[in-house]
Structure formats: structure tokens, C-alpha cells
Amino acid sequence: MTSLGRDHGGRDHVGRDHGGGIDAALAQYGGTRAEWLDLSTGINPLPYPVGEVSSEAWSALPDRSAQEALIRAARDFWQVPDGVSVLAAPGASALIARLPGLHAPGVVHIPGPTYNEHAASFRAHGWQVIEERHTEEPVQARVIVHPNNPTGQFYGTEDLGAALTVIDESFCDVAPERSLLRHATVPGVIVLKSFGKFWGLAGLRLGFAIGTPGDLERLAEMQGPWAVSGPALEIGTRALCDSAWARETRVRLNEEAARLDALMWRAGAEAVGGCALFRLYRVRSAAQWQTRLAERRILGRVFPYAEDLIRLGLPGPDGWARLEAAL
């Protein structure tokens, strides 16, 4: 039986391997979308309560004041240093697709295994990609996913230093004390932030690049005007200003990650990595685990490079009993 998330599930229109893929799961195992519990992503299952959105946000072109309000909120939330710029975009993926265009093609080091969209984007811009964990070869660019997806590894200052250094902190809001954002004062260093993961609003499509003004001005020119929608500007500003929600959410996510580890341990899996938004487990056969879960309408995440690893996100309040019964 085909393994979801490896050969079919979770792939986009160019065949890149991702989490998600409920459509493929439905085709293979049946059921309706509402019946499925998607644990293949690392998205907060209790999203930020967006509240009411003004009619102007839907009907008018985003104005400068709304954009400036979002940037101020982002600067305050992430404590962005003076002299460093913040650029909002329609999702971190939109920035990942454009970042390789900031420099002439060369050699980029992307330590793997990791989120594969970075390598795909650099290759599309004509770069040579090195994916080994360590390399002695001179490189013109380096990408680190911090914490790494799926291993949860954090990096340090010694891992920076290329002319173009991308630090993808899409999952780092669960551990803000580990952020490398202070290095964004250096030209060529760009930190990415994703709004969809920690706040659980992936469908809003909002992301940020943080770096020196020169680098971000070029990125802004690439994406053009009105890149971020009015509702995203309004909701993003509201959420970034809600520091109490962020503090409470970090506590909850860590507690639930520990709960998931305990549940999986009792089922015979070994926790080997991840962060508070997703956990990585070593099992005897990841494909068999994924099939067993899928037969019970639960979608997990396996990887083409490891037959013994499965990644699960947090199930949310209504999913714990279902997951325990499936295991």
C-alpha cells in the first residue's frame, strides 16, 4: 500500500514532499475531510482567536497605516534591534521562493534532512545545493532551519558566516530565548518568521523577513505592492500585540508535547527529536504506523529518507482520545 506523505500525500504541484495531503488520504482511505485528524503538520491546533475583522480590511486596498502597524507590532514582539528592517509577506514560503535571487548563483549549504522547500528554491535559481550535515567546501550561501524540521535541532553562531545566511525560525516562537535574530544586524543575514505555525493560522498566509535595510528593500521590490492582505494585516497586528496569549500558549504547547511523548512511548515509539509543535519518533516501520493511523482517519508524516521515523503534530482537545484509541 502506498505510504501517504511519501509518494502521494502531502505533495504540491511540483512533487515536493510536505505535510498535509488530506486529499490523497481521502482518495486512498475514504471518509470525509471533517472525519480526518491531520497530525502531519506542525501547526498549533488551538489557533489564535481572530475576532471580528473590519469591513474595510476586506473591501479596501491595504493602506500604509495598517502595514506600519503590523511592522511595529512585529518589531515589539520579536524585539527587533534598531537599524534592522522587517518585511511582511504572504507567508514565509513566498519569501523562501525569492531569497535565492538576492545573490548571483553559487554554492549553498542546507544541512539536511530539513524542510525541502529551501533546496528546491535555490535549485530553481541555478544554485548548487549541498545537503550534507557538514561541509568543508567554500559556499556563498547557507540556510539553517532553527529549530530544524523535523529533528528539532537548534544551531549556533558558529553555523552562520556565509555571504547570504538564511535563518528559518518558522518554529522558533515556541522557544524565543533560542532565537538568532540578534545576528540580523549583519548584512546578508536574513531571519524568517512564520505566522501560521505558532499562531495556528496557516491559511492567513503571513510571514516575515528580518534583516538589514539593503537586503529587505530588494526583497520588497521582488514581491511588489500590497503583498499582504488587509485581513492578514489586521489579524496579524492584533495577535502580535497579545503577549499574554503567546506566554500561555508556550506553556500549553510544551505540556502537550510531553503528553504526546508519553502516549507514544506507551505505544512502543521512541522520541528522538522535534519541538513543542511537532514530535519526531523512531519506530520499527514508519509506513506501517502511518497505515495503521490512516485506517483510523489520522494522518501522520513519514519521510522518504528514513523508514523508521514518523512525525506527529499535536492533536488538539478533540483529538487525544482518537489518537490514543488508534495506538
VOGU-3710 file (C-alpha; in Angstrom, 3 decimals, decimal comma):
1> mtslgrdhgg> 0,000/0,000/0,000  1,329/3,422/-0,891  2,755/5,413/2,002  0,972/8,724/2,431  3,186/11,777/2,748  5,989/9,998/0,895  4,819/9,176/-2,611  1,460/10,905/-2,847  0,117/12,543/0,288  1,452/15,978/1,061
11> rdhvgrdhgg> 2,986/16,763/-2,294  2,378/20,008/-4,106  2,113/20,639/-7,855  5,836/20,145/-8,486  6,185/16,967/-6,436  7,888/18,405/-3,357  7,311/16,408/-0,207  5,354/18,155/2,590  2,997/17,514/5,435  -0,704/17,817/4,793
21> gidaalaqyg> -2,202/15,858/1,922  -5,677/15,149/3,262  -6,943/14,928/-0,337  -4,637/11,980/-1,021  -5,633/10,361/2,260  -9,308/10,679/1,330  -8,664/9,093/-2,058  -6,817/6,148/-0,526  -8,667/5,512/2,728  -12,028/7,198/2,230
31> gtraewldls> -14,069/9,258/4,643  -14,772/12,971/4,588  -12,385/15,807/5,357  -14,203/16,501/8,618  -13,553/12,921/9,766  -9,770/13,205/9,434  -7,346/14,300/12,141  -4,322/15,836/10,410  -1,179/15,362/12,523  1,188/15,627/9,552
41> tginplpypv> 1,867/19,347/10,059  3,370/21,348/12,912  0,535/23,850/13,209  -0,825/24,885/16,600  -4,154/23,008/16,888  -5,639/25,799/19,031  -5,278/28,859/16,775  -5,293/32,440/17,891  -8,900/33,708/18,211  -9,013/36,227/15,400
51> gevsseawsa> -12,223/38,001/16,477  -14,024/40,412/14,189  -12,357/41,714/11,033  -13,340/45,168/9,842  -15,233/45,566/6,577  -12,502/47,966/5,373  -9,910/45,197/5,688  -11,903/43,132/3,181  -13,028/45,834/0,779  -10,152/48,339/0,517
61> lpdrsaqeal> -6,582/48,041/-0,678  -4,252/47,702/2,322  -3,168/51,191/3,371  0,180/52,341/4,677  -1,006/52,845/8,245  -2,183/49,226/8,512  1,138/47,986/7,146  3,095/50,186/9,545  1,000/48,990/12,482  1,818/45,364/11,646
71> iraardfwqv> 5,542/46,110/11,368  5,543/47,947/14,715  3,813/45,003/16,354  6,315/42,585/14,812  9,276/44,687/15,978  7,935/44,763/19,519  7,038/41,078/19,669  10,400/39,820/18,377  12,415/42,670/19,953  13,981/43,551/16,616
81> pdgvsvlaap> 17,203/45,577/17,068  17,390/49,203/15,955  18,651/49,592/12,417  17,168/46,250/11,341  14,166/46,168/8,986  11,070/43,958/8,975  9,259/42,946/5,787  5,830/41,314/5,812  4,950/38,834/3,071  2,092/36,485/2,113
91> gasaliarlp> 3,634/33,577/4,007  7,205/32,508/4,699  7,042/30,316/1,589  6,739/33,412/-0,601  9,989/34,700/0,888  11,733/31,336/0,562  10,917/31,349/-3,150  12,583/34,754/-3,652  15,583/34,727/-1,305  17,970/32,911/-3,698
101> glhapgvvhi> 17,553/35,807/-6,130  19,353/38,195/-3,769  22,762/36,855/-4,881  24,281/35,514/-8,070  24,034/31,696/-8,157  26,826/29,793/-6,432  27,029/27,031/-3,853  24,559/26,906/-0,966  24,840/24,681/2,088  21,499/23,485/3,500
111> pgptynehaa> 22,204/20,934/6,258  19,769/18,076/5,963  17,467/16,443/6,496  15,322/19,554/6,682  12,386/21,393/5,131  12,980/20,758/1,436  11,451/23,926/0,024  14,700/25,824/0,586  16,751/23,470/-1,592  14,058/23,449/-4,274
121> sfrahgwqvi> 14,016/27,252/-4,407  17,787/27,594/-4,617  17,973/24,975/-7,373  15,262/26,826/-9,286  17,528/29,907/-9,226  20,518/27,961/-10,577  22,365/27,287/-7,307  24,345/24,149/-6,499  22,954/22,677/-3,274  24,991/20,774/-0,678
131> eerhteepvq> 22,747/18,968/1,784  25,301/17,053/3,870  25,212/17,917/7,557  28,777/19,276/7,418  30,906/20,526/4,518  34,395/21,956/4,126  33,631/23,291/0,667  33,501/27,100/0,300  29,906/28,248/-0,005  28,288/31,528/-0,952
141> arvivhpnnp> 25,072/30,878/0,977  23,846/28,824/3,899  20,331/28,020/5,118  19,612/26,744/8,620  16,145/25,844/9,857  16,162/26,786/13,544  14,776/24,679/15,167  15,138/22,186/12,390  12,175/20,438/10,842  11,879/17,522/11,581
151> tgqfygtedl> 14,749/16,920/14,033  14,227/19,955/16,273  17,948/20,777/16,271  18,960/24,314/17,245  22,017/25,963/15,700  24,569/28,458/16,998  26,696/31,400/15,918  29,319/29,047/14,508  26,808/27,883/11,881  26,486/31,321/10,303
161> gaaltvides> 29,014/33,229/8,229  28,124/32,825/4,539  27,613/35,909/2,370  23,912/35,054/2,306  22,755/33,342/5,504  19,089/32,454/5,873  17,873/31,531/9,352  14,417/29,995/9,091  12,792/30,456/12,506  9,318/29,330/11,462
171> fcdvapersl> 9,031/27,194/14,614  11,183/29,268/16,969  8,349/31,168/18,643  7,909/28,186/20,975  11,411/28,928/22,319  12,115/32,657/21,802  15,164/32,536/24,047  16,904/30,385/21,394  16,353/32,886/18,569  19,340/34,014/16,482
181> lrhatvpgvi> 17,604/37,230/15,452  20,361/39,366/17,013  22,544/38,386/14,049  20,175/40,094/11,608  22,213/43,280/12,094  24,845/41,751/9,777  24,353/42,393/6,017  23,435/39,167/4,267  21,821/37,573/7,333  18,038/37,228/6,963
191> vlksfgkfwg> 15,763/35,703/9,596  12,409/34,260/8,549  9,362/34,134/10,800  6,162/32,221/10,060  2,831/33,359/11,438  0,958/30,177/10,577  2,742/27,738/12,892  2,747/29,215/16,414  -0,479/31,180/15,979  -2,151/28,295/14,157
201> laglrlgfai> -3,372/30,459/11,274  -1,601/28,906/8,293  -4,467/29,806/5,962  -3,945/33,504/6,649  -0,655/33,354/4,689  1,547/35,747/6,642  5,306/35,645/7,124  8,176/37,992/7,849  11,768/38,583/6,803  14,057/40,427/9,208
211> gtpgdlerla> 17,404/41,823/8,071  19,353/44,892/7,059  17,501/47,589/5,068  19,501/46,964/1,899  18,631/43,258/1,757  14,969/43,754/2,561  14,490/46,614/0,116  15,435/44,245/-2,681  13,034/41,608/-1,365  10,260/44,192/-1,153
221> emqgpwavsg> 10,832/45,153/-4,782  10,564/41,494/-5,789  7,158/40,975/-4,179  5,571/44,240/-5,309  2,884/46,374/-3,640  0,004/45,145/-1,456  1,653/41,797/-0,874  -0,167/41,220/2,427  -3,957/41,245/2,505  -5,978/43,629/4,640
231> paleigtral> -7,368/40,870/6,905  -3,852/39,480/7,413  -2,573/42,923/8,375  -5,377/43,427/10,880  -5,316/39,955/12,431  -1,521/39,788/12,472  -1,243/43,096/14,305  -3,827/42,015/16,872  -2,125/38,683/17,530  1,416/40,062/17,754
241> cdsawaretr> 0,249/42,567/20,370  -1,275/39,821/22,526  1,774/38,848/24,580  -0,329/37,146/27,275  -1,762/34,695/24,717  1,761/33,926/23,496  3,047/33,180/27,009  0,104/30,934/27,861  0,374/29,149/24,517  4,052/28,283/25,030
251> vrlneeaarl> 3,250/26,670/28,369  0,380/24,678/26,886  2,339/23,503/23,851  5,208/22,206/25,993  2,793/20,353/28,258  1,025/18,770/25,308  4,319/17,788/23,634  5,266/15,932/26,819  1,841/14,282/26,868  2,271/13,120/23,276
261> dalmwragae> 5,727/11,695/24,050  4,308/9,714/26,947  1,448/8,373/24,833  3,765/7,324/22,014  6,246/5,730/24,432  3,494/3,518/25,814  2,699/2,526/22,226  6,314/1,495/21,599  7,777/4,580/19,914  10,951/6,403/20,938
271> avggcalfrl> 11,012/10,211/20,941  14,140/11,329/19,071  13,518/14,980/18,236  11,113/17,746/17,366  9,921/20,844/19,171  6,794/21,850/21,071  4,728/21,981/17,858  5,723/18,590/16,422  7,454/15,457/17,687  9,709/13,000/15,863
281> yrvrsaaqwq> 9,619/9,300/16,778  11,656/6,226/15,881  9,522/3,164/15,225  10,035/-0,265/13,713  8,261/0,634/10,455  7,065/4,173/9,818  4,974/3,052/6,847  3,093/0,510/8,973  2,487/3,096/11,680  1,215/5,573/9,146
291> trlaerrilg> -1,100/2,986/7,587  -2,483/1,951/10,964  -3,243/5,572/11,816  -4,676/6,325/8,372  -7,094/3,421/8,629  -8,477/5,268/11,648  -8,602/8,602/9,770  -5,446/10,038/11,361  -2,717/11,405/9,095  0,910/11,205/10,242
301> rvfpyaedli> 4,085/12,261/8,450  6,813/9,943/7,175  9,954/10,727/5,202  11,490/9,359/2,007  14,961/9,197/3,605  14,085/7,247/6,779  11,956/4,119/7,072  11,934/4,250/10,871  10,872/7,872/11,527  7,378/9,291/11,888
311> rlglpgpdgw> 6,481/12,847/12,845  3,274/13,818/14,590  1,828/17,197/15,391  -0,309/17,886/18,439  -3,870/16,546/18,142  -5,754/19,313/19,922  -8,513/18,884/22,549  -10,820/16,742/20,398  -8,063/14,504/19,058  -6,359/12,985/22,083
321> arleaal> -8,911/10,232/22,660  -8,928/9,332/18,970  -5,137/9,096/18,831  -4,919/7,002/21,989  -7,557/4,604/20,682  -5,758/4,316/17,326  -2,476/3,489/19,015
//
